[in-house]
Amino acid sequence: MKFGASCWPFQWEPPYDEAIRRIARHGFKATELIGWNKDYLRDYYKPDTIKNLKSVLSGEGVSISQFVSTPHDLSSPDKAKRDAAVDHWARAVEVGAELGSPIINMVSAYPFGFRDAEYPRITTKPLVQTFTNKIPKGLNWDQNYQDYVTSLKACSKLCEKAGVKLSIEPHPFRYLANTDGALRLIEDVNSPAFGVNLDPSHTFPVGDFPNVSVYRLGKHLLHLHVSDNDGVTNVHWRPGMGKIDWKEMFIALKEVGYDGVVSIELEDVPGTSRGPTSTAPGLFRNPTATDQFVEETVLAMKYLKGICAEVGIKVE
């Protein structure tokens, strides 16, 4: 097992060179890079940039554990939008493979290509008197799910051809919101390239115990995001500062034989980066993460390494 850190809490928007160096300086062995949308894939991840990023990764002795990009319209009822989303994914796979990433990651889609306008963010749940979604009536839910599965099959085929894996990430209120949703999609997509990036800060507040998720996902667990939360929202705190039982989760990881990357992703600790144009929720809006954020991330790694030592997990 090795510990990594997602690049975007260090530096939300590109360039990512210095974020990689900063992550490496503090003892992390892996990182994740991201293409927020098609424009970033086109305008930032050009051949010279990819070459430079690979050089920085190699020079710092840091591997890329995942390349992340999410095409939101894979579940759109409009076939043209779904096809465009698959094209977006094709470019993400191309970029990720060129960077040397073994895994290309996406967050699961809302039904019907919805956005936060129809599905409120779970972080607002404690603040409102009525927490509800506002969606049209009379929709064909069965057909939409099948359309989504068809899109994911196409995305998985692209990964198979490129020799990489597709990790899909659960998120509250989406088609994959919990372990049962993951297992259903794994069965329906039915691709050797298709697996899960488990983020317990997304599944714990919708009712899953992280250790049980690990046991149930087993060999389908490709990658991990780790952060803690209150069990009500999907805020991303430092492990040990919330309600997740990390010892039980790491015991489960040992028992299922997980030997991949544990990527620390702290999006709601003091000093985290969000960037000047980001619409993501959160209190902290720094273009570049502060030293306080780095300290939080290092403390998270030390805390989890201590648990690994306690339960007998070897860490690189």
C-alpha positions in Angstrom: 0.0 0.0 0.0 1.2 3.5 -0.7 -0.1 6.9 0.3 -0.8 9.7 -2.2 -2.5 13.0 -2.2 -4.9 14.5 -4.7 -3.4 17.5 -6.5 -6.5 19.8 -6.6 -6.7 20.6 -2.9 -3.1 21.8 -3.3 -3.7 23.6 -6.5 -7.3 23.7 -7.8 -6.6 25.0 -11.3 -3.5 24.3 -13.4 -0.6 24.5 -13.8 0.1 21.5 -11.5 3.9 21.3 -11.6 4.5 22.9 -8.3 1.7 21.0 -6.6 3.4 17.7 -7.6 6.7 19.0 -6.2 5.0 20.1 -3.0 3.3 16.7 -2.6 6.6 14.9 -3.2 8.4 17.1 -0.7 6.1 16.0 2.1 6.6 12.2 1.7 3.7 11.2 -0.6 4.4 8.5 -3.1 1.6 9.2 -5.6 -0.8 11.9 -6.8 -3.8 12.3 -9.0 -4.1 14.9 -11.7 -7.4 16.3 -13.0 -9.0 17.7 -16.1 -12.1 19.5 -14.8 -13.8 19.6 -18.2 -13.3 19.3 -22.0 -11.7 22.8 -22.1 -9.0 21.8 -19.6 -8.4 18.5 -21.5 -7.9 20.5 -24.7 -6.2 23.7 -23.5 -4.0 22.5 -20.7 -3.1 18.9 -21.4 -1.3 19.6 -24.6 1.7 17.3 -25.7 4.3 19.6 -24.3 2.5 19.9 -21.0 2.0 16.2 -20.7 5.7 15.7 -21.4 6.7 18.2 -18.7 4.3 16.7 -16.1 5.7 13.2 -16.8 9.2 14.6 -16.3 8.2 16.3 -13.0 6.5 13.1 -11.7 9.6 11.0 -12.6 12.0 13.5 -11.2 10.2 13.7 -7.9 9.7 10.0 -7.7 5.9 10.3 -7.6 3.6 8.0 -9.5 0.2 9.1 -10.9 -2.4 6.9 -9.4 -5.4 8.2 -11.3 -6.3 10.8 -13.9 -9.6 12.3 -13.2 -12.2 13.8 -15.5 -16.0 13.6 -15.3 -18.3 13.8 -18.4 -21.6 14.8 -16.7 -23.9 14.0 -19.6 -23.4 10.2 -19.7 -26.9 9.9 -18.3 -28.6 12.6 -20.4 -31.8 11.6 -22.1 -30.4 13.3 -25.3 -28.3 10.7 -27.2 -26.3 13.4 -28.8 -25.2 14.7 -25.4 -24.4 11.2 -24.3 -22.3 10.6 -27.4 -20.5 13.9 -26.7 -19.9 12.8 -23.1 -18.3 9.5 -24.4 -16.1 11.6 -26.7 -15.1 13.7 -23.6 -14.2 10.4 -21.9 -12.2 9.2 -24.9 -10.0 12.3 -24.6 -9.6 11.8 -20.8 -8.5 8.2 -21.4 -6.0 9.5 -24.1 -4.6 12.1 -21.7 -4.5 9.8 -18.7 -2.8 7.0 -20.7 -0.2 9.4 -22.1 0.6 10.6 -18.6 1.1 7.0 -17.5 -1.9 6.7 -15.3 -3.2 3.1 -14.8 -6.6 4.3 -13.8 -9.0 6.9 -15.3 -11.6 8.2 -12.8 -15.0 9.7 -13.2 -17.6 10.6 -10.6 -21.0 8.9 -11.1 -23.7 10.9 -12.9 -26.9 12.3 -11.6 -30.0 10.7 -13.3 -31.0 12.4 -16.6 -27.8 14.5 -16.6 -29.2 16.6 -13.8 -27.0 19.1 -11.9 -27.1 20.7 -8.5 -30.1 22.8 -9.5 -32.3 19.7 -9.4 -30.3 17.8 -6.7 -29.2 20.1 -3.9 -25.7 19.5 -2.4 -25.8 17.4 0.7 -23.7 20.0 2.5 -26.8 22.2 2.7 -28.8 19.4 4.5 -28.3 20.7 8.1 -29.0 24.3 7.1 -32.5 24.0 5.5 -36.0 23.3 6.9 -36.9 21.2 3.9 -34.3 19.2 2.0 -35.7 18.1 -1.3 -35.0 17.7 -5.0 -37.1 19.4 -7.7 -37.3 17.2 -10.8 -39.8 16.8 -13.6 -42.6 14.3 -13.3 -43.3 11.5 -15.7 -39.7 10.6 -16.5 -38.7 7.2 -17.8 -36.4 6.1 -15.1 -35.8 2.5 -16.4 -34.8 3.8 -19.8 -32.5 6.4 -18.4 -30.7 3.9 -16.3 -30.2 1.7 -19.3 -28.9 4.6 -21.3 -26.4 5.3 -18.6 -25.2 1.7 -18.5 -24.8 1.8 -22.3 -22.7 4.9 -22.0 -20.5 3.3 -19.3 -20.1 0.2 -21.4 -18.7 2.5 -24.2 -16.4 4.2 -21.7 -15.2 0.9 -20.4 -14.4 -0.3 -23.9 -12.2 2.7 -24.4 -10.3 1.8 -21.3 -10.0 -1.8 -22.3 -8.5 -0.7 -25.6 -6.1 1.7 -23.9 -5.0 -0.9 -21.3 -6.2 1.1 -18.4 -8.9 0.8 -15.7 -12.1 2.9 -15.3 -12.7 3.8 -11.6 -16.2 5.2 -11.0 -16.6 7.2 -7.8 -19.8 7.2 -5.7 -21.4 10.5 -4.8 -24.6 11.3 -2.8 -27.8 11.1 -4.8 -26.3 9.9 -8.0 -26.8 6.6 -9.8 -23.8 5.3 -7.8 -24.4 6.7 -4.4 -23.6 3.6 -2.2 -22.2 0.1 -2.3 -25.4 -1.4 -3.7 -25.4 1.0 -6.5 -21.7 0.2 -7.3 -22.4 -3.6 -7.3 -25.4 -3.1 -9.6 -23.4 -1.1 -12.1 -20.4 -3.5 -11.9 -22.8 -6.3 -12.8 -24.6 -4.4 -15.6 -21.6 -2.8 -17.2 -19.8 -6.2 -17.1 -16.3 -5.0 -18.1 -12.9 -6.2 -16.8 -11.8 -2.6 -16.9 -14.6 -1.3 -14.7 -14.2 -0.8 -10.9 -14.7 1.6 -8.1 -12.8 4.5 -6.5 -14.2 4.3 -3.0 -14.6 7.6 -1.2 -16.1 6.9 2.2 -16.8 10.6 2.7 -19.4 10.2 0.0 -20.9 6.9 1.0 -20.8 7.1 4.8 -23.3 10.0 5.0 -25.8 8.1 2.8 -25.8 5.1 5.0 -22.8 2.8 4.3 -20.2 1.8 6.8 -16.8 2.1 5.0 -15.4 -1.2 6.3 -18.5 -3.0 5.0 -18.2 -1.3 1.7 -14.6 -2.6 1.4 -15.6 -6.1 2.2 -18.4 -6.1 -0.3 -16.5 -4.4 -3.1 -13.4 -6.6 -2.7 -11.6 -7.1 -5.9 -13.6 -4.4 -7.6 -11.9 -1.7 -5.4 -9.4 0.0 -7.6 -8.5 3.1 -5.7 -9.3 5.0 -2.5 -10.0 8.6 -1.6 -9.8 9.2 2.1 -11.2 12.0 4.3 -13.4 12.2 7.3 -16.8 13.7 7.9 -19.7 14.2 10.3 -21.8 11.3 8.9 -24.4 13.8 7.7 -22.7 15.7 4.9 -19.9 14.9 2.5 -17.4 17.4 3.9 -13.8 16.3 3.5 -12.0 16.6 6.9 -8.8 15.2 8.1 -9.1 11.5 9.1 -9.5 11.2 12.8 -11.5 14.4 13.1 -14.9 12.9 12.2 -17.0 9.8 12.7 -15.4 7.3 10.4 -13.8 4.3 12.1 -10.5 4.2 10.2 -9.1 1.2 12.0 -12.0 -1.0 11.0 -11.8 0.2 7.4 -8.0 -0.6 7.2 -8.6 -4.0 8.8 -11.1 -4.6 6.0 -8.5 -3.4 3.4 -6.0 -5.8 4.7 -8.4 -8.7 4.7 -9.5 -8.1 1.1 -5.9 -7.8 0.0 -6.1 -4.2 -1.2 -2.5 -3.1 -2.1 -3.2 0.1 -4.1 -3.0 3.8 -3.4 -4.7 5.5 -0.5 -5.1 9.1 -1.8 -5.8 11.8 0.8 -8.3 14.3 -0.5 -9.0 17.1 2.1 -11.3 19.7 0.5 -12.7 21.2 3.7 -9.7 21.8 6.0 -8.2 25.2 6.7 -6.1 26.5 3.8 -7.3 24.2 1.0 -7.3 25.4 -2.6 -10.5 26.1 -4.5 -9.4 28.5 -7.2 -10.9 31.9 -8.2 -13.4 30.4 -10.7 -14.5 27.3 -8.8 -18.2 26.8 -8.0 -17.5 23.9 -5.6 -18.8 24.4 -2.1 -16.6 25.1 0.8 -15.4 27.9 3.2 -11.8 28.1 1.9 -11.1 29.7 -1.5 -7.3 29.9 -1.8 -5.9 29.8 -5.3 -3.0 27.8 -3.9 -3.2 25.8 -0.6 -1.5 27.3 2.4 1.1 25.8 4.7 -1.6 25.0 7.2 -3.4 22.8 4.6 -0.1 21.0 4.0 0.3 20.4 7.7 -3.3 18.9 7.8 -2.5 16.6 4.9 0.7 15.4 6.5 -1.0 14.8 9.8 -3.6 12.7 7.9 -1.0 10.5 6.4 0.8 10.0 9.7 -2.4 9.1 11.4 -3.4 6.5 8.8 0.2 5.1 8.7 -0.1 4.6 12.4 -3.2 2.6 11.9 -1.5 0.6 9.2 1.3 -0.2 11.6 -1.2 -1.2 14.3 -3.1 -3.6 12.1 -0.1 -5.0 10.2 -0.3 -3.3 6.8 3.0 -2.8 5.0 3.3 0.8 3.6 5.8 1.8 1.0 
